[in-house]
Amino acid sequence: MNFNLDNAIQIANQLTYRNFNRNLTDVEIVILKGAWERQEYDQIAAQNRYATSYISQDVAPKLWKTLTESLGEKVKKSNFKEALKRSWEEHLSCASKLSDFISKPSEKLKQNNQPVKIIKNPQNLTPDIYVDRYPIESICYQALLQAGSLIRIKAPKLMGKTYLVTKILAEIAQRNYQIVNLSFDLAERSIHFTNLNKFLRWFCMNVSRELGYKSDLDQYWDEEGMGAKVSCTNYFEEYLLIQTETPLVLCLDNIDLLFSYPDIYEDFFRLLRSWYEKARSRRIWQKLRLIIVYSTDVYVRLNVNQSPFNVGLLIELAEFTTEQVIKFAEQYELDISSEVEQIMELLGGHPYLLELAFIHLKSQSNISIEQFLINATTETGIYSHHLREYWLYLHSLPELAEAFRKVIIAKCPIQLEPILAYQLNSMGLVKISGSMVSPRYKLYSEYFQMYWN
């Protein structure tokens, strides 16, 4: 078996949990993926809308230090592959010895068509820093207690969707529910997104792995006879769901990544919708509780009657309130109560933009909040990559760019064609009041005015 990126992330996550009682964060996974592709930190930051300084000076050094302490050898960007590969090979060696030891009983179980279950690593699901979004957490928790439930969590990118999901899963885990938190960001798009059959097999294999079951796809899969969707459904019904007494909470994060692959997402969304509807009449499907997490940045036209996007409980994440922003800052040991209005005028209650601000202010103690506010909208500020990414994206869509330009140069809110207003709002660039559109934050209006005035 060749050592690949998925193996590296899995081993790194296991080491981090074993030694520090936490899972890898999303941004740490982003760094591992970028480093695997030999990208520089500024490339990683730009592609994922992070500030370069945040990646190169904060998260990456801490990640390499974590792996260094976990592996007992110096780990850095240039040698992490080899270090993790050695750990992976040791893991395989131990697993092989264990397999030999239990081969007879495990073979007997297989002959009786019983799944061979391996030990599942416990998950520490609680985020290190979190701001309560009361009552959203409670509403989601209660929904997951209902048979066959489905929750849709949507918001523009970087609004804290993953943090919310992590918090919800931490709560529901107390009831000993089976939990699978699968991000589509982990898929190799050039391999797994090439056709529906490959994608669904990847999907089933990863759900099996997260549950701690040996993947037994070939016994249930018949692409030519039944088709990939029926095979996937049978695998869940006859293999995964039948063997658990407690509900299975399946969270699908970053599902919007599929929007670029219509040959996959249309069939996959129909499949999820069919599973949700099966719960109305088939008890075994009532065990499945779905959470679908997606960004609103990409607009696609979906058949609402054949997708899961008009059923279940919809949660649209709003920005943090003033009180929440103050509490957020306090977790970084910052007192911003006297400057909170200025900060929110610039950044609103956007979790990611605020997080970058607080990290910067915490790490650069010689910089005052006033200086930060002055530099924030410039090309040398901490948001330069974030802003430049928007600039590049808009220039790839001339009609949308022109609509946003009109909003930026206007001295008061204006009207736009509804679909353009909707798309800009979904990207988080504007806010809509009635039929009038205006820039969402001062950060955006000041930056783009420099180029469009």
C-alpha atoms as one frame of an Amber mdcrd trajectory, in Angstrom:
protein
   0.000   0.000   0.000   1.437   3.374  -1.032   1.633   6.158   1.518  -0.627
   9.025   0.410  -2.023  12.323   1.671  -5.042  10.719   3.350  -2.694   8.405
   5.271  -0.551  11.364   6.322  -3.523  13.338   7.623  -4.918  10.294   9.410
  -1.602   9.538  11.152  -1.051  13.203  12.055  -4.550  13.375  13.501  -4.056
  10.207  15.546  -0.736  11.487  16.910  -2.241  14.848  17.802  -5.164  13.261
  19.574  -3.043  10.721  21.420  -0.548  13.286  22.708  -2.622  16.465  23.021
  -6.192  15.172  23.332  -7.456  17.083  20.311  -7.998  16.579  16.596  -6.265
  18.491  13.830  -7.972  21.771  13.051  -9.195  22.637   9.554  -6.360  25.105
   9.013  -3.768  22.521  10.105  -5.169  20.097   7.525  -4.975  22.879   4.927
  -1.277  23.334   5.756  -0.568  19.603   5.509  -2.281  19.437   2.124  -0.389
  22.451   0.820   2.957  21.252   2.172   2.296  17.846   0.594   2.013  19.608
  -2.775   5.223  21.545  -2.003   3.392  24.870  -1.916   4.864  27.902  -0.210
   3.029  29.366   2.771   1.823  32.372   0.782   0.280  30.030  -1.804  -1.455
  28.013   0.895  -2.758  31.195   2.497  -4.005  32.732  -0.735  -5.798  29.598
  -1.947  -7.615  29.179   1.368  -8.238  32.831   2.246  -5.901  33.093   5.202
  -3.344  35.768   5.987   0.181  34.600   5.163   1.455  35.690   8.568  -1.248
  33.618  10.262  -0.169  30.516   8.339   3.609  30.988   8.385   4.107  32.582
  11.801   1.331  31.094  13.890  -0.341  27.860  12.782   2.456  26.151  10.824
   5.187  26.487  13.512   2.759  25.178  16.134   1.781  22.267  13.875   5.401
  21.222  13.284   6.080  21.565  17.017   3.069  19.356  17.786   4.298  16.667
  15.386   7.855  17.016  16.691   6.727  16.345  20.252   4.412  13.538  19.143
   7.021  11.701  17.063  10.078  12.407  19.188  12.038  13.771  16.219  12.424
  17.170  14.600   9.584  17.711  12.143   9.401  20.602   9.709   7.804  21.430
   6.379  10.638  19.848   4.401  10.631  16.450   6.133   7.129  15.890   7.536
   6.239  13.370   4.802   9.106  11.052   5.724   8.442  11.407   9.459   4.744
  10.587   9.113   5.477   7.752   6.674   7.724   6.057   9.246   4.968   6.318
  11.844   2.439   4.988   9.326   4.644   2.004   8.504   5.013   1.209  12.204
   1.230   1.422  12.510   0.765  -1.010   9.614   3.309  -3.394  11.117   1.475
  -3.420  14.444  -1.872  -3.835  12.707  -0.508  -6.775  10.706   0.700  -8.513
  13.852  -2.662  -7.943  15.504  -4.445  -9.262  12.410  -2.349 -12.443  12.499
  -3.145 -12.900  16.161  -6.907 -12.709  15.681  -7.117 -14.182  12.180  -9.028
 -17.316  13.109 -11.858 -15.684  15.043 -12.088 -12.827  12.588 -12.333 -15.262
   9.670 -15.120 -17.081  11.460 -17.042 -13.876  11.901 -16.616 -13.065   8.243
 -17.953 -16.456   7.234 -21.042 -15.733   9.330 -21.498 -12.453   7.426 -20.788
 -10.447  10.566 -18.658  -7.311  10.196 -15.216  -7.312  11.748 -15.056  -4.181
  13.879 -11.753  -2.615  14.835 -11.120  -0.381  17.808 -12.384   3.107  17.171
 -10.310   6.006  18.399 -12.329   8.323  20.627 -12.756  11.852  19.357 -12.208
  15.039  21.278 -14.740  17.175  19.496 -14.746  20.332  21.587 -13.141  23.385
  19.914 -10.406  25.153  21.888 -11.967  28.571  21.276 -15.703  28.867  20.756
 -18.381  31.531  21.013 -21.867  30.276  21.851 -24.518  31.036  19.233 -27.460
  30.471  21.555 -30.028  29.080  20.872 -28.700  27.517  17.650 -26.689  24.797
  19.391 -29.690  23.684  21.443 -32.004  23.707  18.418 -29.602  21.518  16.424
 -29.065  19.173  19.345 -32.795  18.644  19.798 -33.225  18.077  16.064 -30.617
  15.305  16.067 -32.588  13.474  18.724 -35.433  13.089  16.224 -35.544   9.949
  14.064 -34.382  10.443  10.484 -33.621  14.137  10.988 -31.670  16.353   8.616
 -29.974  19.674   9.385 -28.665  22.082   6.749 -26.066  24.601   7.939 -25.169
  27.262   5.418 -23.273  30.543   5.382 -20.560  32.254   3.360 -17.064  30.826
   3.762 -15.207  31.371   7.030 -18.315  32.165   9.073 -17.734  29.435  11.667
 -19.799  26.565  10.260 -17.216  23.934  11.155 -16.827  25.292  14.688 -20.592
  25.105  15.189 -20.747  21.534  13.886 -17.876  20.489  16.134 -19.698  21.907
  19.144 -22.967  20.168  18.208 -21.239  16.830  17.681 -19.492  17.169  21.032
 -22.897  17.517  22.696 -24.566  14.651  20.860 -21.551  12.398  21.511 -22.544
  12.397  25.183 -25.485  10.166  24.209 -23.111   7.568  22.720 -24.403   8.139
  19.213 -22.194   6.954  16.363 -20.584  10.019  14.799 -18.955  10.487  11.412
 -17.675  13.952  10.497 -16.553  13.751   6.876 -15.136  16.723   4.990 -15.159
  16.575   1.208 -12.047  18.722   1.315 -10.118  15.500   2.044 -11.025  13.910
  -1.286  -8.492  13.842  -4.113 -10.619  15.612  -6.693  -8.634  14.398  -9.693
  -9.288  10.820  -8.558 -12.479  10.626  -6.520 -14.545  13.252  -8.369 -14.075
  11.783 -11.841 -17.273   9.742 -11.819 -20.154   8.845  -9.510 -19.051   5.262
  -8.865 -15.552   6.252  -7.675 -16.979   9.024  -5.560 -19.568   6.845  -3.815
 -17.000   4.133  -3.123 -14.665   6.737  -1.608 -17.596   8.040   0.409 -18.567
   4.610   1.771 -14.976   3.631   2.532 -14.407   6.777   4.571 -17.647   6.430
   6.514 -16.655   2.834   7.294 -13.198   3.940   8.419 -14.602   6.651  10.690
 -16.948   4.114  12.277 -14.115   1.657  12.802 -15.475  -1.001  10.420 -13.537
  -2.880   7.808 -14.629  -1.770   4.376 -16.505  -4.603   2.656 -17.708  -2.832
  -0.453 -17.291  -5.631  -2.970 -19.843  -7.787  -1.181 -22.559  -5.141  -1.653
 -21.430  -3.313  -4.788 -22.809  -4.047  -8.243 -22.288  -1.017 -10.449 -23.263
  -2.708 -13.687 -26.304  -4.554 -12.356 -27.851  -2.252  -9.729 -25.903   0.938
 -10.279 -23.713   2.941  -7.921 -26.551   4.684  -6.036 -28.400   1.460  -5.233
 -25.113  -0.201  -4.264 -24.316   2.674  -1.915 -27.791   2.519  -0.398 -27.520
  -1.230   0.141 -24.123  -0.809   1.753 -25.552   1.626   4.289 -28.728  -0.358
   4.937 -27.340  -3.897   5.004 -23.864  -3.256   6.395 -23.494   0.023   8.292
 -26.906   0.811   9.786 -27.931  -2.735  10.636 -25.092  -3.286  13.080 -25.496
  -0.241  15.293 -28.060  -0.002  18.071 -27.619   3.748  18.459 -28.291   6.422
  15.829 -25.609   7.357  13.312 -24.977  11.096  12.945 -23.380  11.676   9.549
 -22.009  15.193   9.047 -20.981  16.103   5.498 -18.808  19.210   5.630 -17.726
  21.338   2.650 -20.358  19.695   0.500 -20.322  22.774  -1.742 -17.031  21.476
  -3.201 -19.202  19.116  -5.254 -20.934  22.022  -6.988 -18.173  22.099  -9.606
 -18.974  18.505 -10.540 -22.601  18.352 -11.743 -22.265  14.742 -12.892 -21.664
  13.830  -9.260 -23.583  16.273  -7.107 -26.928  15.915  -8.887 -27.051  12.156
  -8.310 -25.484  12.354  -4.840 -27.981  14.948  -3.657 -30.858  12.857  -4.990
 -29.410   9.936  -3.063 -29.298  11.898   0.210 -32.856  13.081  -0.388 -34.014
   9.489  -0.924 -32.386   8.414   2.362 -34.153  11.197   4.207 -37.494  10.139
   2.716 -36.873   6.464   3.514 -36.902   7.362   7.218 -40.620   8.102   6.957
 -41.470   4.474   6.325 -38.437   2.318   7.166 -37.251   2.094  10.740 -33.650
   1.261   9.934 -33.242   4.572   8.078 -34.554   6.437  11.113 -31.175   5.685
  12.703 -29.476   7.990  10.194 -29.279  11.666  11.186 -27.775  13.913   8.502
 -25.957  17.244   8.848 -25.130  18.977   5.572 -22.704  21.893   5.782 -22.109
  24.129   2.794 -20.888  27.535   1.774 -23.156  29.912  -0.091 -20.289  31.422
  -2.121 -20.969  29.235  -5.154 -24.368  29.606  -6.742 -25.864  26.602  -8.515
 -29.390  25.880  -9.626 -30.692  22.805  -7.843 -33.869  20.839  -8.426 -35.417
  21.417  -5.000 -37.700  18.417  -5.340 -34.762  16.061  -5.900 -32.197  17.451
  -3.465 -31.951  17.674   0.333 -31.764  21.479   0.228 -35.425  22.228   0.898
 -36.142  19.681   3.643 -35.167  19.344   7.270 -33.970  22.125   9.560 -32.208
  25.085   7.940 -29.606  26.982   9.979 -28.222  30.158   8.399 -25.294  31.479
  10.411 -25.422  35.171  11.194 -22.544  37.386  12.233 -21.547  37.707  15.873
 -23.357  40.271  17.964 -21.469  42.952  19.893 -21.659  40.860  23.049 -20.328
  37.799  21.225 -17.460  39.792  19.711 -16.391  40.960  23.171 -16.546  37.387
  24.495 -14.569  36.197  21.468 -11.817  38.727  22.208 -11.756  37.727  25.869
 -10.776  34.183  24.828  -7.625  35.746  23.380  -7.185  37.679  26.640  -8.000
  40.973  24.923 -10.197  43.731  26.330 -11.796  45.534  23.385 -14.898  46.832
  25.146 -13.957  50.485  24.504 -13.037  49.877  20.822 -15.635  47.267  19.884
 -17.731  49.720  17.845 -14.725  50.726  15.734 -13.722  47.108  15.184 -17.233
  46.087  14.200 -17.573  49.058  11.870 -14.549  47.686  10.024 -15.199  43.939
  10.271 -18.792  43.537  11.400 -19.253  40.337  13.354 -17.411  38.139  10.850
 -15.773  35.289  12.851 -12.782  34.745  10.574 -11.931  38.418  10.128 -12.219
  38.918  13.870 -10.108  35.850  14.578  -7.282  37.189  12.403  -7.535  40.550
  14.157  -7.364  39.056  17.646  -4.495  36.725  16.760  -2.599  39.674  15.304
  -3.261  41.951  18.269  -2.334  39.201  20.704   0.918  38.295  18.958   1.939
  41.890  18.178   1.611  43.534  21.561   3.359  46.693  20.334   0.558  47.430
  17.855  -2.403  49.417  19.133  -5.955  48.836  17.966  -5.877  52.271  16.317
  -2.830  51.311  14.254  -4.438  48.006  13.338  -7.574  49.762  12.104  -5.540
  52.147   9.950  -3.456  49.395   8.298  -6.213  46.791   7.895  -7.477  47.893
   4.477  -4.038  48.383   2.903  -1.953  45.975   0.842   0.395  45.588   3.811
  -2.400  44.763   6.269  -3.245  41.292   7.551  -6.245  41.034   5.207  -4.319
  41.624   1.986  -4.572  37.998   0.778  -8.216  37.748   1.763  -9.052  40.931
  -0.125  -6.919  40.055  -3.121  -8.665  36.696  -3.441 -11.996  38.491  -3.706
 -10.507  40.875  -6.249  -9.246  38.034  -8.438 -12.482  36.078  -8.141 -14.623
  39.064  -9.091 -12.475  39.806 -12.120 -13.161  36.294 -13.364 -16.872  37.203
 -13.360 -17.144  40.610 -15.123 -20.897  41.014 -14.664 -20.658  40.371 -10.931
 -17.586  42.619 -10.643 -19.420  45.479 -12.340 -22.397  45.063 -10.016 -20.157
  45.197  -6.962 -18.314  48.224  -8.378 -21.615  50.087  -8.553 -22.272  49.244
  -4.899 -18.792  50.377  -3.851 -18.759  53.752  -5.645 -22.336  54.646  -4.675
 -22.705  57.057  -1.784 -25.823  55.299  -0.520 -27.505  51.879  -0.888 -28.607
  51.050  -4.432 -30.747  48.501  -6.237 -29.242  45.671  -8.262 -30.611  42.920
 -10.447 -31.918  40.384  -7.869 -29.699  37.466  -8.884 -26.559  39.640  -8.760
 -27.543  41.010  -5.372 -28.179  37.465  -4.165 -24.789  36.229  -5.374 -22.860
  39.125  -3.809 -24.755  38.641  -0.569 -24.013  34.902  -0.624 -20.321  35.718
  -0.982 -20.553  37.942   2.077 -19.566  41.108   0.203 -22.814  43.053   0.559
 -25.820  43.300   2.802 -29.379  43.639   1.577 -32.058  45.694   3.295 -35.367
  45.382   1.528 -34.362  45.812  -2.106 -31.359  48.035  -1.371 -27.751  46.828
  -1.428 -24.701  48.260   0.343 -21.147  47.058   1.188 -21.183  44.628   4.093
 -18.074  45.952   5.854 -15.921  49.045   5.839 -13.001  46.702   5.169 -14.434
  45.915   1.728 -15.673  49.375   0.832 -12.353  51.114   1.643 -10.186  48.502
  -0.080 -12.155  48.368  -3.329 -12.674  52.139  -3.414  -8.912  52.510  -3.803
  -9.166  50.787  -7.177 -12.631  51.731  -8.370 -12.872  55.422  -7.492
